Amino acid sequence: MLVTSRSYAEYEAMFDLTELPASVLDCCAGGSGFTAEAAARGVDAIAVDPVYDLSTPDLVDAVRRGLPAGAAIVDEHAASFVWNWYGDPARKDEMRIEAADRFLQDVSSAPERYVHGSLPELPFEDQRFDLVLCSHLLFTWAEKYDRAWHLAALRELVRVSRSEVRVFPLVQQGAGEPVAYLPELLAELTEVTATIRQVPYEFQVDADKMLVLSR
Ligand SMILES: C[S@@+](CC[C@H](N)C(=O)[O-])C[C@H]1O[C@@H](n2cnc3c(N)ncnc32)[C@H](O)[C@@H]1O
């Protein structure tokens, strides 16, 4: 799986963030610059990802490889992407390179913010974070992770959140196929209120909605 590096600005748009609460978890953060930027704004921000147990050279390599590999997926499925939000491919690459640099700088200066772990079992206590964000893992990789995994992962994200979980996008990678069992999954999550909300971001065609799970 790709280790991509979305920027704080992309997270703001994908998750329709206005103000951040006191504590935020970025789950499956990869090489994203979100945690570094949120921490710089005074938020108790933590990132979790299975790749955080890699050695520094291997992590740098995985993050650097994420950019061309992500761009190749877009090229392969060009008709399934729109450029209104980014403007053009050069701007997207610029944002991702800046975010990767920000991430790599922060991992070395504040390693305590980057925790090794993977869904569906996270190394955090119940209700540890006000807000939990999940970008481009659930639904995106529905070919790799099945329905039972998704249900367990959503329950785990809810367990570590005090208030809200936000997940984006709700379609699969590449051509952006919908995930057929999404409505059934949400019906099974009776312990929370599940809402699908429009966001001010679209890259995969029609993938302009996030899932919000509220306690
Ligand atoms: C496409 S990247 C998304 C990275 C970042 N959230 C972003 O939007 O740029 C997917 C990330 O999910 C991580 N991942 C894979 N399996 C995971 C799991 N079971 N639990 C948590 N993260 C996982 C990968 O290591 C990778 O960094």
PDBQT file of the ligand as one rigid body, heavy atoms in Angstrom, charges set to zero:
ROOT
HETATM    1  C1  LIG A 301      -2.817   5.999   1.072  1.00  0.00    +0.000 C 
HETATM    2  S1  LIG A 301      -1.938   6.197   2.596  1.00  0.00    +0.000 S 
HETATM    3  C2  LIG A 301      -2.787   7.573   3.353  1.00  0.00    +0.000 C 
HETATM    4  C3  LIG A 301      -1.836   8.404   4.184  1.00  0.00    +0.000 C 
HETATM    5  C4  LIG A 301      -2.413   9.745   4.674  1.00  0.00    +0.000 C 
HETATM    6  N1  LIG A 301      -3.562   9.538   5.518  1.00  0.00    +0.000 N 
HETATM    7  C5  LIG A 301      -2.812  10.626   3.504  1.00  0.00    +0.000 C 
HETATM    8  O1  LIG A 301      -3.997  10.874   3.310  1.00  0.00    +0.000 OA
HETATM    9  O2  LIG A 301      -1.920  11.030   2.736  1.00  0.00    +0.000 OA
HETATM   10  C6  LIG A 301      -2.541   4.803   3.517  1.00  0.00    +0.000 C 
HETATM   11  C7  LIG A 301      -1.781   4.582   4.818  1.00  0.00    +0.000 C 
HETATM   12  O3  LIG A 301      -2.465   3.571   5.564  1.00  0.00    +0.000 OA
HETATM   13  C8  LIG A 301      -1.487   2.848   6.289  1.00  0.00    +0.000 C 
HETATM   14  N2  LIG A 301      -2.095   1.569   6.703  1.00  0.00    +0.000 N 
HETATM   15  C9  LIG A 301      -2.131   0.405   6.028  1.00  0.00    +0.000 A 
HETATM   16  N3  LIG A 301      -2.789  -0.527   6.754  1.00  0.00    +0.000 NA
HETATM   17  C10 LIG A 301      -3.159   0.060   7.913  1.00  0.00    +0.000 A 
HETATM   18  C11 LIG A 301      -3.865  -0.379   9.072  1.00  0.00    +0.000 A 
HETATM   19  N4  LIG A 301      -4.305  -1.633   9.165  1.00  0.00    +0.000 N 
HETATM   20  N5  LIG A 301      -4.076   0.495  10.087  1.00  0.00    +0.000 NA
HETATM   21  C12 LIG A 301      -3.628   1.779   9.994  1.00  0.00    +0.000 A 
HETATM   22  N6  LIG A 301      -2.955   2.251   8.916  1.00  0.00    +0.000 NA
HETATM   23  C13 LIG A 301      -2.721   1.406   7.891  1.00  0.00    +0.000 A 
HETATM   24  C14 LIG A 301      -0.342   2.728   5.302  1.00  0.00    +0.000 C 
HETATM   25  O4  LIG A 301       0.886   2.414   5.940  1.00  0.00    +0.000 OA
HETATM   26  C15 LIG A 301      -0.353   4.099   4.634  1.00  0.00    +0.000 C 
HETATM   27  O5  LIG A 301       0.532   4.998   5.279  1.00  0.00    +0.000 OA
ENDROOT
TORSDOF 0
